[in-house]
């Protein structure tokens, strides 16, 4: 388990570097609360972006983005609500949910990967 966590952290760091190069400002990493966790929280322009990073060495067991199922999406939305409340972010602030899929060494960003649930 520890190895998987270390691998995940390494690819989250890689994703953060990738996003920074695209102009995202990383605000938080691994934001946790009782509802769950969000890998990265960033700002792109005026938009607050909640990001899930998924890594797969190969596509044998499916693409990384396919692992962000409806249950995971609902969890991310609940954690996002808690984050916004905790940080006193106004309700009219635009938010988006993105997924960063890392397959081997290839990184793909899915902007607006899913809607608020």
ABEGO torsion letter per residue (X at the ends): XAAAAAAAAAAAAAAAAAAAAAGBBBABBGBBBAAEBBABBBBBEABBBBBBBBBBABAAAEBAAAABBAAAAAAAAAAAAAAAAAAGBBAABBBBBBBBBBBEABBBBBBGABBBX
